[in-house]
Amino acid sequence: MDIEITQEVKNQKRRRLVIIIAIAVTILAGLFWLINLWLNSSISRSEFTTARVEVGNVENTINASGEVLPEFEEIITSPINGSIKSVTSDAGAKVKPGQPILELDKSASETEYDKLKFQLEDKRNEIAKLKLDLDKSFYDIKANNDIKQLKIGDLTNAVENAKRLYKAGGGTREDIEQAELNLKVANVEKAQLENEVRNKQKTMLLEEKEAELAASIQQSDLKQLEHKLKLANVSATRNGVITYVNKNIGANVKEGETLLRIADLSSFKISGSLSDNYIDQLHNGMPVIVKINDTQLQGHVSNISPSVQNNLVSFDVQLNDRANKQLRPNLKVDVYLVTAVHNKVMRVANGAAFKGASPQDVFVLDGDGAQRRSVHTGLSNFDYIELQDGVKPGDIVITSDMSSYKNTKRIKITN
């Protein structure tokens, strides 16, 4: 027996069919739109930039920051404790050797110099007096030794006389023994005096050397202070330009405090800094490219600081062209450390189109459009990126960001 289908069931089937048809139509429309976009997308020529594929060298680089500094800069410090009396030249002034720049008030040091000079004269007088005392003491000891020698001779004769008297029956054995004892005592005393003479000679030499050494030290201090007093009138020691000078007239300065800097502005170096994450790749002799506006200067790492401060390692760059007109003291520059070089490879100007890992897609101009191609990239730097395949020299590549066309095979170019 057949069961009659209700109107409600018929309506549900009808709605389900309508929904399925609507979804199918939407999917087909979307596919049609994507295919049309993929095959027939267009872009205005003014909306992108291009570069021609060429053959050349590509360096792989690490970015660092740098500052231009004079290659030779002399720092002149205060030779004495004093105050600034006068300044005759300001920062920026060119100077020649011997040209006066700054004068210090040296009255306190001159007083100290006079005091040291007096102490040296007093020490020399003490040395002369010491020599006289030592000579007198040595003479007295030597005289006593000579007297003792005479007494020994007399006692020797006394022993001989006592022996003769004993043989003649006019003396006793005790007289001989007493005379021999006196002679022995005299010989011991003489040996003691001779030892004292030798010790006195050594002591005299040591005391004289000690006194002479003390005087020599004072003499050296005096000459050093005299030299410092001459340096208190600060003059230029070489041709150059004053990059800094302490102009605070009357200000007290301590010995060793910087008074001025004189730089030779005919040649420069670069002081660079790099994240310590790359310290393993940094080494002396490493090629470097320094970029100043549109100018590129070549050089190499000449010195690396052994310490790390604030997660940065410092290094110096010696430039091939150290006198380039673009170089200015304290100018901030971009530094690129070259870690690898590929010669005579296909390259194109680096741009926003190149991002991510290799391989990646680029658009190459083809007639009135641009064709999407997959290329493998190699080394890259701020100027160029290496293209290993997918293009040939002479091809023109779009270097702008084309990520919005990642699903498009070909783009039509409009004027």
C-alpha positions, 0 to 999 in steps of 0.5 A: 500500500502506497504512502502519500508524501506530505506537502511539508516533506516535498517543501524540504526536498525542494529547499535542499535542492535549491541550496545545493544548486546555489552552492554549485553556482557559487563554486562555479562562479568562484572558479571562473573568477579565479581562472579569469584572474589567474589568466587575465589579471592586469596591472598598470606599468606605473605600479611596479619597478623592474630590473634587468638580469645581468652577469656580475658579482654578488656578495653576501653581507651582514649589516652593521652600523659605523661612524667615520673617525679621523684615522690619526687623532692625537689626544693631548692631556694635562701634564700637571694639576692646574687651571686653564689660563688661556686658549688661543685656538678654537675647535675647527681651527687648522694648526701647524707644529709648534703653534700655541693653543692653550696655556695652563696656570703652573704656579703650584707646580713651579712651587713644587719644582723649587721644593724638589730642587731644594730637597735635591741640593740638601740630599747632595749635601748629605751625601758629601757629609756622609762621604766625609764621615765614612772616610774619617771612620775608615781612617780611624779603623785603619789607623788602629789596625796599623797601631795594632800591627806595631804592638804585635811586632813589639810583642813578638820581640818580647817573646823572643827576649823572654826565650833568650832570658830563659836560656840564659837563666835570667827568666822563667817559663811563665814569662815566656808563656805570658809573652806568647799569650799577649802576642796571641791576643794581639793577633786576634785583635788585629784580625778583628780590626781587619775584618771590621775594616773590610765590613766598613768598606762594604758598608761605606759602598752600600751607604754611598750607593743608597744615597746616590740612588735616592738623589738620582730618583729626586733628580729624575722627579725634578727633570720630569716635573721640569718637562711637565712645566714646559708642556703646560704651554700646550702647542700643536705637535703636527699639522691637523685640525682641532676637533676638541678643546677645553675652553673653560678659562679658570677651570681646574684640570687634573693631570691626565685630563683631556685638554684637546684633540688634534686630528689629521682630516686627510685620512679617515677610518670607520668605527663599526659595531655589530650584534654579538650574534655574528661574532663568530663570522667576524674576523680581521681582514674581512672585506667590508663595503661602506655606503655613504648616500649613493657612494660605496667605499671598499675596505677591510676589518683591521681590528676587533675589540676583544670585549662585548658591551651592550651585546655589541662588538666593536671593530675598525675598518681600514678603507681603500680610499681613506681620503674620499670627499664623502668622509666627514668626522662623526658621520654615521654610515651603513657598514656591510661585512662581506661573508661570501662572494660569487663571481660572474653569476646572474644577478638582478637589483634586489627589491621587495619581490624577493623575500622568503626562502628559495625557490620563489616566484617572480614575474618576468616581462613578456611582450605586453604582459609578465609571466610568473616563473619559479627561480632559485636564489643564492647570495644577496645584499642591499643591491643585488640578489643572485638568480640561479635559474628560471631566467637568462641575462637580459630578462626584465624582472619585476622587483616590486612586491607582487604577493597579491598576484601569487595565484596568477600565472600571467599578468597583463600590463596596461599603460 
